[in-house]
Amino acid sequence: QVQLVESGGGLVQFGGSLRLSCAVSRSISNRYTMAWYRQAPGSQRELVANITPGSNTNYADAVKGRFTISRDDAKNMVYLQMNSLKPEDTAVYYCNARQGFLSSSWGQGTQVTVSS
C-alpha cells in the first residue's frame, strides 16, 4: 500500500487561504492519479479535486475557481491551494492515491476549519 501523510490544515478566517500538502511514500511519477477528498460532520466523503499522471485536473463545482490541485512528482508531493475559503469548506481533508482499479490508498486526514 501507498502511505500518505497530509499536513497544512488549521483554523482560518472567512476569505483566507490555506495550502494542504500530501507526502507520498513512493514515486508517483506517471503512476498514480492523486486526489483530495473532504468530509464534513454528518456528510458523506466527497471528491474535491483530482489530478492524473498527465496533470489533467478535475474539480468539484463548489471549489472551481478557488482551489488548485498540483503535483510535484520529483518530490512525491501533492498540494491543494485553497483560496477565498468559506465556512462551508470546513471539513476533514483526505489525500488519495489511485492506480487505476488496482489500488486506492488514503491518508489520515487534516482538519480545515473556516470561521465566519
N, C-alpha and C positions, 0 to 999 in steps of 0.2 A: 504494500500500500504506500501511497504518497503521503508524506507528513506535511501538514500545512499549519502555519502559525500566523494569526492575524495580530495587528497592532495598529495604534493610531486613533482608536476610539476615545470618546470623552464627552464632556459637557460643553456645549457651545450655545451661544445666544442665537435667536432668530436672525436669519440673514448671514450668519457666519459661515466659515469654511472649515473642513477637516480633510486630511489626506490619510486614507487607510492603506496599510501595507500588508502583503501576504508573502511570507517566506516559504519557499518550496524546497523539500528535502532532496530533490533530484532534478536533473536537467529537464526543462520544459520546452526547449527549442524544437520546433517542428513536431511536437509530440502530443501536447495536451491543449484542449480547449479550457480556458480559465474563466471563472465566473464569480460574481458577487451576488449573494442572496441576502435577504433580510427577513426577520420575523419579529413582529410587534406582539405585545401581550394580547392573547385571545385571538390571534390571527394565524393563518397558515403561512408557512415559509414561501416567499415569492422571489422570483428572479429580478434582480436589479439591472445587471448588465453582464454580458459575456464577451469574450474575445478569442478568436480562433488562432491556431498557429500561424496563419497568414495575416493576422491582425485585422481581420474583419470583425466589426463590433455590432452589438445589438443592445438596445436599451429599453427598459420599461417606459411606457408613456409618462408615468408620473415623474421621471427623473430626466427626461430628454432636455437637453439644453443647459442642465445644471450639473450633471455628473459626467465624469470622463473616466473610462477604464483604460488602462495601459499595461504593457508588459515589458520587462527587461529580461530577455532570455539569457543574456550573458551573466546576469546576477541571480537568475532564478527567482525573480520577484514580480509580483503583480500589484498594481495600485488602483485605488479608486479615489479620484479627486472629487470632493463634494463641495459645491458652492451654493450660495443662496439657500441655505438649509432652512427647513420649515419644521414645526413641531410634528407634523405627520411623518417626517423622516425618522423619528425616534424608533429604534429597534435594535436588536442584536444583528450584526452584520457578519455573515459567514463567507469564507473563501472556499471555492470548489474547484477541483481539478478532474477533468473527464477525458478519458482516452476512448473515443468512440463509444461503443457499447460494452467495452471490455472492463472498465473500472470507473468508479466515481468516489472521490475522497473529499472529506470535509475537515475544516479547521474547527476549533472550539468556539470561535466567535469573539467579537469585540463589541461592547456596548456603545451606541451612539445616542445621546440624549440632547434634544434641541429644546431650549426653554423659550417661552413666549414673552 
